[in-house]
Amino acid sequence: MPASSPRYAHDPSLIALGQAIRRMRLARNISQEELAHLGGIDRSYMSSIERGQQNPGILSIVNIATALQSSTEDLMREAGL
């Protein structure tokens, strides 16, 4: 898992993405731990993504969207990106 980088700490796109993931997760009644497991991602990394403190790679984004039974397009649209 990549370390959190201060240069990403306040990036509006990452914050929006994290908030979108959290909204979609909660709408589906999935715990953060379960989403992380379904997406093949460490729970603490998932937490950092939701807080906008990580810049996840495309494969992580695809895996998260799939775990949410969504598409990457819908996830990005939900984030306003």
PDB file of N, CA, C and O in Angstrom, chain B, residues numbered from 101:
ATOM      1  N   MET B 101       0.842  -1.174   0.000  1.00  0.00           N
ATOM      2  CA  MET B 101       0.000   0.000   0.000  1.00  0.00           C
ATOM      3  C   MET B 101       0.886   1.235   0.000  1.00  0.00           C
ATOM      4  O   MET B 101       1.806   1.343   0.811  1.00  0.00           O
ATOM      5  N   PRO B 102       0.612   2.175  -0.915  1.00  0.00           N
ATOM      6  CA  PRO B 102       1.405   3.397  -0.944  1.00  0.00           C
ATOM      7  C   PRO B 102       1.158   4.248   0.288  1.00  0.00           C
ATOM      8  O   PRO B 102       0.054   4.275   0.831  1.00  0.00           O
ATOM      9  N   ALA B 103       2.191   4.938   0.718  1.00  0.00           N
ATOM     10  CA  ALA B 103       2.049   5.835   1.865  1.00  0.00           C
ATOM     11  C   ALA B 103       1.256   7.066   1.466  1.00  0.00           C
ATOM     12  O   ALA B 103       1.314   7.513   0.321  1.00  0.00           O
ATOM     13  N   SER B 104       0.519   7.604   2.417  1.00  0.00           N
ATOM     14  CA  SER B 104      -0.230   8.831   2.171  1.00  0.00           C
ATOM     15  C   SER B 104       0.760   9.947   1.889  1.00  0.00           C
ATOM     16  O   SER B 104       1.785  10.072   2.558  1.00  0.00           O
ATOM     17  N   SER B 105       0.438  10.751   0.893  1.00  0.00           N
ATOM     18  CA  SER B 105       1.342  11.824   0.505  1.00  0.00           C
ATOM     19  C   SER B 105       0.694  13.165   0.793  1.00  0.00           C
ATOM     20  O   SER B 105      -0.454  13.387   0.410  1.00  0.00           O
ATOM     21  N   PRO B 106       1.404  14.064   1.459  1.00  0.00           N
ATOM     22  CA  PRO B 106       0.841  15.374   1.756  1.00  0.00           C
ATOM     23  C   PRO B 106       0.417  16.151   0.513  1.00  0.00           C
ATOM     24  O   PRO B 106      -0.484  16.987   0.594  1.00  0.00           O
ATOM     25  N   ARG B 107       1.041  15.897  -0.627  1.00  0.00           N
ATOM     26  CA  ARG B 107       0.683  16.643  -1.834  1.00  0.00           C
ATOM     27  C   ARG B 107      -0.718  16.292  -2.314  1.00  0.00           C
ATOM     28  O   ARG B 107      -1.302  17.043  -3.096  1.00  0.00           O
ATOM     29  N   TYR B 108      -1.269  15.172  -1.865  1.00  0.00           N
ATOM     30  CA  TYR B 108      -2.626  14.786  -2.239  1.00  0.00           C
ATOM     31  C   TYR B 108      -3.645  15.146  -1.160  1.00  0.00           C
ATOM     32  O   TYR B 108      -4.847  15.005  -1.382  1.00  0.00           O
ATOM     33  N   ALA B 109      -3.194  15.601  -0.017  1.00  0.00           N
ATOM     34  CA  ALA B 109      -4.057  15.768   1.146  1.00  0.00           C
ATOM     35  C   ALA B 109      -5.274  16.638   0.901  1.00  0.00           C
ATOM     36  O   ALA B 109      -6.328  16.381   1.483  1.00  0.00           O
ATOM     37  N   HIS B 110      -5.170  17.642   0.073  1.00  0.00           N
ATOM     38  CA  HIS B 110      -6.299  18.547  -0.133  1.00  0.00           C
ATOM     39  C   HIS B 110      -6.719  18.632  -1.596  1.00  0.00           C
ATOM     40  O   HIS B 110      -7.335  19.616  -2.007  1.00  0.00           O
ATOM     41  N   ASP B 111      -6.394  17.615  -2.380  1.00  0.00           N
ATOM     42  CA  ASP B 111      -6.741  17.634  -3.790  1.00  0.00           C
ATOM     43  C   ASP B 111      -8.258  17.455  -3.947  1.00  0.00           C
ATOM     44  O   ASP B 111      -8.801  16.436  -3.520  1.00  0.00           O
ATOM     45  N   PRO B 112      -8.942  18.424  -4.551  1.00  0.00           N
ATOM     46  CA  PRO B 112     -10.404  18.362  -4.660  1.00  0.00           C
ATOM     47  C   PRO B 112     -10.917  17.129  -5.405  1.00  0.00           C
ATOM     48  O   PRO B 112     -11.974  16.597  -5.065  1.00  0.00           O
ATOM     49  N   SER B 113     -10.187  16.679  -6.405  1.00  0.00           N
ATOM     50  CA  SER B 113     -10.630  15.502  -7.156  1.00  0.00           C
ATOM     51  C   SER B 113     -10.581  14.246  -6.301  1.00  0.00           C
ATOM     52  O   SER B 113     -11.492  13.420  -6.359  1.00  0.00           O
ATOM     53  N   LEU B 114      -9.530  14.095  -5.511  1.00  0.00           N
ATOM     54  CA  LEU B 114      -9.411  12.923  -4.654  1.00  0.00           C
ATOM     55  C   LEU B 114     -10.429  12.959  -3.525  1.00  0.00           C
ATOM     56  O   LEU B 114     -10.964  11.921  -3.134  1.00  0.00           O
ATOM     57  N   ILE B 115     -10.694  14.136  -3.006  1.00  0.00           N
ATOM     58  CA  ILE B 115     -11.713  14.273  -1.960  1.00  0.00           C
ATOM     59  C   ILE B 115     -13.083  13.912  -2.539  1.00  0.00           C
ATOM     60  O   ILE B 115     -13.852  13.186  -1.908  1.00  0.00           O
ATOM     61  N   ALA B 116     -13.388  14.418  -3.740  1.00  0.00           N
ATOM     62  CA  ALA B 116     -14.666  14.115  -4.391  1.00  0.00           C
ATOM     63  C   ALA B 116     -14.803  12.625  -4.678  1.00  0.00           C
ATOM     64  O   ALA B 116     -15.873  12.049  -4.478  1.00  0.00           O
ATOM     65  N   LEU B 117     -13.730  12.003  -5.143  1.00  0.00           N
ATOM     66  CA  LEU B 117     -13.759  10.567  -5.414  1.00  0.00           C
ATOM     67  C   LEU B 117     -14.020   9.787  -4.133  1.00  0.00           C
ATOM     68  O   LEU B 117     -14.864   8.891  -4.107  1.00  0.00           O
ATOM     69  N   GLY B 118     -13.302  10.124  -3.079  1.00  0.00           N
ATOM     70  CA  GLY B 118     -13.494   9.442  -1.805  1.00  0.00           C
ATOM     71  C   GLY B 118     -14.902   9.599  -1.264  1.00  0.00           C
ATOM     72  O   GLY B 118     -15.480   8.646  -0.742  1.00  0.00           O
ATOM     73  N   GLN B 119     -15.455  10.794  -1.385  1.00  0.00           N
ATOM     74  CA  GLN B 119     -16.823  11.027  -0.915  1.00  0.00           C
ATOM     75  C   GLN B 119     -17.825  10.235  -1.746  1.00  0.00           C
ATOM     76  O   GLN B 119     -18.804   9.713  -1.212  1.00  0.00           O
ATOM     77  N   ALA B 120     -17.586  10.146  -3.036  1.00  0.00           N
ATOM     78  CA  ALA B 120     -18.475   9.377  -3.907  1.00  0.00           C
ATOM     79  C   ALA B 120     -18.438   7.897  -3.551  1.00  0.00           C
ATOM     80  O   ALA B 120     -19.479   7.243  -3.488  1.00  0.00           O
ATOM     81  N   ILE B 121     -17.247   7.373  -3.319  1.00  0.00           N
ATOM     82  CA  ILE B 121     -17.124   5.964  -2.926  1.00  0.00           C
ATOM     83  C   ILE B 121     -17.879   5.723  -1.628  1.00  0.00           C
ATOM     84  O   ILE B 121     -18.609   4.740  -1.504  1.00  0.00           O
ATOM     85  N   ARG B 122     -17.707   6.606  -0.676  1.00  0.00           N
ATOM     86  CA  ARG B 122     -18.382   6.454   0.613  1.00  0.00           C
ATOM     87  C   ARG B 122     -19.899   6.510   0.450  1.00  0.00           C
ATOM     88  O   ARG B 122     -20.608   5.679   1.019  1.00  0.00           O
ATOM     89  N   ARG B 123     -20.409   7.475  -0.316  1.00  0.00           N
ATOM     90  CA  ARG B 123     -21.860   7.570  -0.548  1.00  0.00           C
ATOM     91  C   ARG B 123     -22.401   6.305  -1.192  1.00  0.00           C
ATOM     92  O   ARG B 123     -23.428   5.775  -0.769  1.00  0.00           O
ATOM     93  N   MET B 124     -21.709   5.825  -2.213  1.00  0.00           N
ATOM     94  CA  MET B 124     -22.169   4.628  -2.914  1.00  0.00           C
ATOM     95  C   MET B 124     -22.106   3.406  -2.003  1.00  0.00           C
ATOM     96  O   MET B 124     -22.991   2.550  -2.032  1.00  0.00           O
ATOM     97  N   ARG B 125     -21.063   3.334  -1.206  1.00  0.00           N
ATOM     98  CA  ARG B 125     -20.920   2.211  -0.269  1.00  0.00           C
ATOM     99  C   ARG B 125     -22.053   2.208   0.745  1.00  0.00           C
ATOM    100  O   ARG B 125     -22.673   1.173   0.992  1.00  0.00           O
ATOM    101  N   LEU B 126     -22.321   3.363   1.328  1.00  0.00           N
ATOM    102  CA  LEU B 126     -23.382   3.461   2.336  1.00  0.00           C
ATOM    103  C   LEU B 126     -24.755   3.204   1.729  1.00  0.00           C
ATOM    104  O   LEU B 126     -25.613   2.603   2.375  1.00  0.00           O
ATOM    105  N   ALA B 127     -24.973   3.650   0.501  1.00  0.00           N
ATOM    106  CA  ALA B 127     -26.249   3.422  -0.180  1.00  0.00           C
ATOM    107  C   ALA B 127     -26.496   1.928  -0.401  1.00  0.00           C
ATOM    108  O   ALA B 127     -27.640   1.486  -0.515  1.00  0.00           O
ATOM    109  N   ARG B 128     -25.420   1.171  -0.458  1.00  0.00           N
ATOM    110  CA  ARG B 128     -25.527  -0.275  -0.677  1.00  0.00           C
ATOM    111  C   ARG B 128     -25.395  -1.063   0.635  1.00  0.00           C
ATOM    112  O   ARG B 128     -25.361  -2.293   0.630  1.00  0.00           O
ATOM    113  N   ASN B 129     -25.322  -0.346   1.737  1.00  0.00           N
ATOM    114  CA  ASN B 129     -25.199  -0.975   3.067  1.00  0.00           C
ATOM    115  C   ASN B 129     -24.004  -1.921   3.152  1.00  0.00           C
ATOM    116  O   ASN B 129     -24.106  -3.032   3.673  1.00  0.00           O
ATOM    117  N   ILE B 130     -22.872  -1.457   2.628  1.00  0.00           N
ATOM    118  CA  ILE B 130     -21.637  -2.244   2.661  1.00  0.00           C
ATOM    119  C   ILE B 130     -20.683  -1.559   3.632  1.00  0.00           C
ATOM    120  O   ILE B 130     -20.514  -0.341   3.587  1.00  0.00           O
ATOM    121  N   SER B 131     -20.069  -2.333   4.497  1.00  0.00           N
ATOM    122  CA  SER B 131     -19.078  -1.754   5.410  1.00  0.00           C
ATOM    123  C   SER B 131     -17.806  -1.450   4.628  1.00  0.00           C
ATOM    124  O   SER B 131     -17.569  -2.003   3.554  1.00  0.00           O
ATOM    125  N   GLN B 132     -17.011  -0.576   5.182  1.00  0.00           N
ATOM    126  CA  GLN B 132     -15.735  -0.245   4.558  1.00  0.00           C
ATOM    127  C   GLN B 132     -14.859  -1.489   4.464  1.00  0.00           C
ATOM    128  O   GLN B 132     -14.187  -1.713   3.458  1.00  0.00           O
ATOM    129  N   GLU B 133     -14.873  -2.280   5.503  1.00  0.00           N
ATOM    130  CA  GLU B 133     -14.080  -3.514   5.512  1.00  0.00           C
ATOM    131  C   GLU B 133     -14.550  -4.478   4.422  1.00  0.00           C
ATOM    132  O   GLU B 133     -13.732  -5.091   3.737  1.00  0.00           O
ATOM    133  N   GLU B 134     -15.863  -4.608   4.264  1.00  0.00           N
ATOM    134  CA  GLU B 134     -16.390  -5.502   3.236  1.00  0.00           C
ATOM    135  C   GLU B 134     -16.046  -4.991   1.838  1.00  0.00           C
ATOM    136  O   GLU B 134     -15.663  -5.774   0.968  1.00  0.00           O
ATOM    137  N   LEU B 135     -16.181  -3.688   1.621  1.00  0.00           N
ATOM    138  CA  LEU B 135     -15.834  -3.126   0.315  1.00  0.00           C
ATOM    139  C   LEU B 135     -14.360  -3.358   0.007  1.00  0.00           C
ATOM    140  O   LEU B 135     -14.000  -3.733  -1.109  1.00  0.00           O
ATOM    141  N   ALA B 136     -13.522  -3.135   0.995  1.00  0.00           N
ATOM    142  CA  ALA B 136     -12.086  -3.373   0.803  1.00  0.00           C
ATOM    143  C   ALA B 136     -11.828  -4.824   0.426  1.00  0.00           C
ATOM    144  O   ALA B 136     -11.058  -5.107  -0.492  1.00  0.00           O
ATOM    145  N   HIS B 137     -12.473  -5.737   1.136  1.00  0.00           N
ATOM    146  CA  HIS B 137     -12.299  -7.166   0.848  1.00  0.00           C
ATOM    147  C   HIS B 137     -12.773  -7.492  -0.574  1.00  0.00           C
ATOM    148  O   HIS B 137     -12.070  -8.165  -1.329  1.00  0.00           O
ATOM    149  N   LEU B 138     -13.958  -7.014  -0.929  1.00  0.00           N
ATOM    150  CA  LEU B 138     -14.500  -7.278  -2.262  1.00  0.00           C
ATOM    151  C   LEU B 138     -13.637  -6.674  -3.359  1.00  0.00           C
ATOM    152  O   LEU B 138     -13.542  -7.229  -4.453  1.00  0.00           O
ATOM    153  N   GLY B 139     -13.012  -5.543  -3.070  1.00  0.00           N
ATOM    154  CA  GLY B 139     -12.165  -4.874  -4.053  1.00  0.00           C
ATOM    155  C   GLY B 139     -10.720  -5.321  -4.028  1.00  0.00           C
ATOM    156  O   GLY B 139      -9.911  -4.853  -4.830  1.00  0.00           O
ATOM    157  N   GLY B 140     -10.379  -6.233  -3.106  1.00  0.00           N
ATOM    158  CA  GLY B 140      -9.006  -6.716  -3.019  1.00  0.00           C
ATOM    159  C   GLY B 140      -8.034  -5.653  -2.540  1.00  0.00           C
ATOM    160  O   GLY B 140      -6.871  -5.623  -2.943  1.00  0.00           O
ATOM    161  N   ILE B 141      -8.539  -4.771  -1.662  1.00  0.00           N
ATOM    162  CA  ILE B 141      -7.753  -3.636  -1.171  1.00  0.00           C
ATOM    163  C   ILE B 141      -7.689  -3.710   0.347  1.00  0.00           C
ATOM    164  O   ILE B 141      -8.656  -4.121   0.988  1.00  0.00           O
ATOM    165  N   ASP B 142      -6.574  -3.321   0.920  1.00  0.00           N
ATOM    166  CA  ASP B 142      -6.431  -3.278   2.371  1.00  0.00           C
ATOM    167  C   ASP B 142      -7.439  -2.278   2.963  1.00  0.00           C
ATOM    168  O   ASP B 142      -7.659  -1.216   2.380  1.00  0.00           O
ATOM    169  N   ARG B 143      -8.042  -2.596   4.092  1.00  0.00           N
ATOM    170  CA  ARG B 143      -9.058  -1.737   4.687  1.00  0.00           C
ATOM    171  C   ARG B 143      -8.516  -0.355   5.032  1.00  0.00           C
ATOM    172  O   ARG B 143      -9.212   0.642   4.839  1.00  0.00           O
ATOM    173  N   SER B 144      -7.309  -0.280   5.532  1.00  0.00           N
ATOM    174  CA  SER B 144      -6.752   1.027   5.882  1.00  0.00           C
ATOM    175  C   SER B 144      -6.484   1.862   4.625  1.00  0.00           C
ATOM    176  O   SER B 144      -6.611   3.086   4.657  1.00  0.00           O
ATOM    177  N   TYR B 145      -6.118   1.212   3.530  1.00  0.00           N
ATOM    178  CA  TYR B 145      -5.946   1.917   2.258  1.00  0.00           C
ATOM    179  C   TYR B 145      -7.295   2.438   1.767  1.00  0.00           C
ATOM    180  O   TYR B 145      -7.394   3.566   1.284  1.00  0.00           O
ATOM    181  N   MET B 146      -8.334   1.606   1.894  1.00  0.00           N
ATOM    182  CA  MET B 146      -9.680   2.025   1.502  1.00  0.00           C
ATOM    183  C   MET B 146     -10.115   3.241   2.322  1.00  0.00           C
ATOM    184  O   MET B 146     -10.709   4.178   1.789  1.00  0.00           O
ATOM    185  N   SER B 147      -9.818   3.217   3.597  1.00  0.00           N
ATOM    186  CA  SER B 147     -10.154   4.343   4.466  1.00  0.00           C
ATOM    187  C   SER B 147      -9.458   5.608   3.990  1.00  0.00           C
ATOM    188  O   SER B 147     -10.071   6.675   3.946  1.00  0.00           O
ATOM    189  N   SER B 148      -8.201   5.501   3.640  1.00  0.00           N
ATOM    190  CA  SER B 148      -7.443   6.661   3.142  1.00  0.00           C
ATOM    191  C   SER B 148      -8.000   7.167   1.819  1.00  0.00           C
ATOM    192  O   SER B 148      -8.030   8.374   1.579  1.00  0.00           O
ATOM    193  N   ILE B 149      -8.439   6.253   0.961  1.00  0.00           N
ATOM    194  CA  ILE B 149      -9.048   6.658  -0.311  1.00  0.00           C
ATOM    195  C   ILE B 149     -10.326   7.436  -0.037  1.00  0.00           C
ATOM    196  O   ILE B 149     -10.550   8.496  -0.624  1.00  0.00           O
ATOM    197  N   GLU B 150     -11.161   6.916   0.850  1.00  0.00           N
ATOM    198  CA  GLU B 150     -12.423   7.597   1.163  1.00  0.00           C
ATOM    199  C   GLU B 150     -12.196   8.977   1.774  1.00  0.00           C
ATOM    200  O   GLU B 150     -13.023   9.873   1.606  1.00  0.00           O
ATOM    201  N   ARG B 151     -11.099   9.150   2.471  1.00  0.00           N
ATOM    202  CA  ARG B 151     -10.782  10.445   3.074  1.00  0.00           C
ATOM    203  C   ARG B 151     -10.058  11.372   2.101  1.00  0.00           C
ATOM    204  O   ARG B 151      -9.737  12.508   2.452  1.00  0.00           O
ATOM    205  N   GLY B 152      -9.800  10.900   0.885  1.00  0.00           N
ATOM    206  CA  GLY B 152      -9.128  11.721  -0.116  1.00  0.00           C
ATOM    207  C   GLY B 152      -7.650  11.876   0.133  1.00  0.00           C
ATOM    208  O   GLY B 152      -7.037  12.830  -0.345  1.00  0.00           O
ATOM    209  N   GLN B 153      -7.067  10.952   0.874  1.00  0.00           N
ATOM    210  CA  GLN B 153      -5.651  11.038   1.224  1.00  0.00           C
ATOM    211  C   GLN B 153      -4.764  10.146   0.369  1.00  0.00           C
ATOM    212  O   GLN B 153      -3.545  10.122   0.539  1.00  0.00           O
ATOM    213  N   GLN B 154      -5.373   9.422  -0.538  1.00  0.00           N
ATOM    214  CA  GLN B 154      -4.618   8.561  -1.445  1.00  0.00           C
ATOM    215  C   GLN B 154      -5.015   8.863  -2.874  1.00  0.00           C
ATOM    216  O   GLN B 154      -6.135   9.298  -3.140  1.00  0.00           O
ATOM    217  N   ASN B 155      -4.101   8.632  -3.783  1.00  0.00           N
ATOM    218  CA  ASN B 155      -4.351   8.762  -5.206  1.00  0.00           C
ATOM    219  C   ASN B 155      -4.378   7.347  -5.775  1.00  0.00           C
ATOM    220  O   ASN B 155      -3.352   6.842  -6.230  1.00  0.00           O
ATOM    221  N   PRO B 156      -5.557   6.696  -5.753  1.00  0.00           N
ATOM    222  CA  PRO B 156      -5.607   5.291  -6.170  1.00  0.00           C
ATOM    223  C   PRO B 156      -5.350   5.140  -7.667  1.00  0.00           C
ATOM    224  O   PRO B 156      -5.721   5.992  -8.474  1.00  0.00           O
ATOM    225  N   GLY B 157      -4.716   4.050  -8.001  1.00  0.00           N
ATOM    226  CA  GLY B 157      -4.463   3.736  -9.411  1.00  0.00           C
ATOM    227  C   GLY B 157      -5.735   3.280 -10.101  1.00  0.00           C
ATOM    228  O   GLY B 157      -6.740   2.996  -9.449  1.00  0.00           O
ATOM    229  N   ILE B 158      -5.683   3.211 -11.412  1.00  0.00           N
ATOM    230  CA  ILE B 158      -6.860   2.847 -12.196  1.00  0.00           C
ATOM    231  C   ILE B 158      -7.366   1.455 -11.838  1.00  0.00           C
ATOM    232  O   ILE B 158      -8.578   1.238 -11.800  1.00  0.00           O
ATOM    233  N   LEU B 159      -6.477   0.513 -11.576  1.00  0.00           N
ATOM    234  CA  LEU B 159      -6.935  -0.832 -11.225  1.00  0.00           C
ATOM    235  C   LEU B 159      -7.682  -0.825  -9.895  1.00  0.00           C
ATOM    236  O   LEU B 159      -8.672  -1.542  -9.741  1.00  0.00           O
ATOM    237  N   SER B 160      -7.227  -0.032  -8.940  1.00  0.00           N
ATOM    238  CA  SER B 160      -7.948   0.086  -7.669  1.00  0.00           C
ATOM    239  C   SER B 160      -9.329   0.689  -7.886  1.00  0.00           C
ATOM    240  O   SER B 160     -10.311   0.236  -7.297  1.00  0.00           O
ATOM    241  N   ILE B 161      -9.401   1.707  -8.729  1.00  0.00           N
ATOM    242  CA  ILE B 161     -10.688   2.352  -9.013  1.00  0.00           C
ATOM    243  C   ILE B 161     -11.635   1.371  -9.694  1.00  0.00           C
ATOM    244  O   ILE B 161     -12.814   1.301  -9.346  1.00  0.00           O
ATOM    245  N   VAL B 162     -11.131   0.620 -10.653  1.00  0.00           N
ATOM    246  CA  VAL B 162     -11.956  -0.387 -11.338  1.00  0.00           C
ATOM    247  C   VAL B 162     -12.435  -1.434 -10.342  1.00  0.00           C
ATOM    248  O   VAL B 162     -13.606  -1.813 -10.358  1.00  0.00           O
ATOM    249  N   ASN B 163     -11.540  -1.905  -9.473  1.00  0.00           N
ATOM    250  CA  ASN B 163     -11.921  -2.917  -8.485  1.00  0.00           C
ATOM    251  C   ASN B 163     -12.954  -2.388  -7.500  1.00  0.00           C
ATOM    252  O   ASN B 163     -13.880  -3.109  -7.127  1.00  0.00           O
ATOM    253  N   ILE B 164     -12.808  -1.146  -7.078  1.00  0.00           N
ATOM    254  CA  ILE B 164     -13.776  -0.548  -6.157  1.00  0.00           C
ATOM    255  C   ILE B 164     -15.132  -0.419  -6.842  1.00  0.00           C
ATOM    256  O   ILE B 164     -16.156  -0.779  -6.262  1.00  0.00           O
ATOM    257  N   ALA B 165     -15.144   0.091  -8.068  1.00  0.00           N
ATOM    258  CA  ALA B 165     -16.407   0.239  -8.802  1.00  0.00           C
ATOM    259  C   ALA B 165     -17.091  -1.114  -8.973  1.00  0.00           C
ATOM    260  O   ALA B 165     -18.302  -1.233  -8.783  1.00  0.00           O
ATOM    261  N   THR B 166     -16.318  -2.121  -9.330  1.00  0.00           N
ATOM    262  CA  THR B 166     -16.873  -3.464  -9.501  1.00  0.00           C
ATOM    263  C   THR B 166     -17.441  -3.986  -8.186  1.00  0.00           C
ATOM    264  O   THR B 166     -18.521  -4.576  -8.162  1.00  0.00           O
ATOM    265  N   ALA B 167     -16.721  -3.770  -7.104  1.00  0.00           N
ATOM    266  CA  ALA B 167     -17.197  -4.215  -5.782  1.00  0.00           C
ATOM    267  C   ALA B 167     -18.485  -3.496  -5.390  1.00  0.00           C
ATOM    268  O   ALA B 167     -19.309  -4.038  -4.653  1.00  0.00           O
ATOM    269  N   LEU B 168     -18.652  -2.274  -5.888  1.00  0.00           N
ATOM    270  CA  LEU B 168     -19.879  -1.513  -5.629  1.00  0.00           C
ATOM    271  C   LEU B 168     -20.986  -1.866  -6.625  1.00  0.00           C
ATOM    272  O   LEU B 168     -22.055  -1.257  -6.612  1.00  0.00           O
ATOM    273  N   GLN B 169     -20.726  -2.844  -7.482  1.00  0.00           N
ATOM    274  CA  GLN B 169     -21.647  -3.239  -8.549  1.00  0.00           C
ATOM    275  C   GLN B 169     -22.013  -2.033  -9.404  1.00  0.00           C
ATOM    276  O   GLN B 169     -23.181  -1.772  -9.692  1.00  0.00           O
ATOM    277  N   SER B 170     -20.983  -1.319  -9.791  1.00  0.00           N
ATOM    278  CA  SER B 170     -21.125  -0.107 -10.574  1.00  0.00           C
ATOM    279  C   SER B 170     -20.059  -0.118 -11.659  1.00  0.00           C
ATOM    280  O   SER B 170     -19.266  -1.054 -11.761  1.00  0.00           O
ATOM    281  N   SER B 171     -20.051   0.919 -12.454  1.00  0.00           N
ATOM    282  CA  SER B 171     -19.009   1.074 -13.459  1.00  0.00           C
ATOM    283  C   SER B 171     -18.084   2.207 -13.031  1.00  0.00           C
ATOM    284  O   SER B 171     -18.448   3.040 -12.201  1.00  0.00           O
ATOM    285  N   THR B 172     -16.906   2.229 -13.596  1.00  0.00           N
ATOM    286  CA  THR B 172     -16.001   3.338 -13.299  1.00  0.00           C
ATOM    287  C   THR B 172     -16.608   4.650 -13.792  1.00  0.00           C
ATOM    288  O   THR B 172     -16.413   5.697 -13.174  1.00  0.00           O
ATOM    289  N   GLU B 173     -17.331   4.598 -14.888  1.00  0.00           N
ATOM    290  CA  GLU B 173     -17.991   5.796 -15.409  1.00  0.00           C
ATOM    291  C   GLU B 173     -19.003   6.339 -14.401  1.00  0.00           C
ATOM    292  O   GLU B 173     -19.037   7.542 -14.142  1.00  0.00           O
ATOM    293  N   ASP B 174     -19.823   5.459 -13.835  1.00  0.00           N
ATOM    294  CA  ASP B 174     -20.806   5.901 -12.843  1.00  0.00           C
ATOM    295  C   ASP B 174     -20.132   6.436 -11.580  1.00  0.00           C
ATOM    296  O   ASP B 174     -20.591   7.412 -10.986  1.00  0.00           O
ATOM    297  N   LEU B 175     -19.048   5.792 -11.183  1.00  0.00           N
ATOM    298  CA  LEU B 175     -18.314   6.253 -10.010  1.00  0.00           C
ATOM    299  C   LEU B 175     -17.742   7.654 -10.253  1.00  0.00           C
ATOM    300  O   LEU B 175     -17.847   8.526  -9.391  1.00  0.00           O
ATOM    301  N   MET B 176     -17.147   7.864 -11.406  1.00  0.00           N
ATOM    302  CA  MET B 176     -16.590   9.181 -11.732  1.00  0.00           C
ATOM    303  C   MET B 176     -17.698  10.234 -11.850  1.00  0.00           C
ATOM    304  O   MET B 176     -17.528  11.377 -11.427  1.00  0.00           O
ATOM    305  N   ARG B 177     -18.823   9.836 -12.426  1.00  0.00           N
ATOM    306  CA  ARG B 177     -19.947  10.771 -12.535  1.00  0.00           C
ATOM    307  C   ARG B 177     -20.447  11.154 -11.142  1.00  0.00           C
ATOM    308  O   ARG B 177     -20.724  12.325 -10.883  1.00  0.00           O
ATOM    309  N   GLU B 178     -20.563  10.176 -10.250  1.00  0.00           N
ATOM    310  CA  GLU B 178     -20.994  10.436  -8.873  1.00  0.00           C
ATOM    311  C   GLU B 178     -20.031  11.400  -8.193  1.00  0.00           C
ATOM    312  O   GLU B 178     -20.441  12.220  -7.371  1.00  0.00           O
ATOM    313  N   ALA B 179     -18.748  11.299  -8.536  1.00  0.00           N
ATOM    314  CA  ALA B 179     -17.729  12.181  -7.951  1.00  0.00           C
ATOM    315  C   ALA B 179     -17.686  13.543  -8.643  1.00  0.00           C
ATOM    316  O   ALA B 179     -17.011  14.458  -8.170  1.00  0.00           O
ATOM    317  N   GLY B 180     -18.398  13.679  -9.753  1.00  0.00           N
ATOM    318  CA  GLY B 180     -18.368  14.934 -10.494  1.00  0.00           C
ATOM    319  C   GLY B 180     -17.100  15.115 -11.298  1.00  0.00           C
ATOM    320  O   GLY B 180     -16.690  16.239 -11.586  1.00  0.00           O
ATOM    321  N   LEU B 181     -16.482  14.005 -11.658  1.00  0.00           N
ATOM    322  CA  LEU B 181     -15.210  14.057 -12.397  1.00  0.00           C
ATOM    323  C   LEU B 181     -15.396  13.627 -13.843  1.00  0.00           C
ATOM    324  O   LEU B 181     -14.433  13.610 -14.611  1.00  0.00           O
TER     325      LEU B 181
END
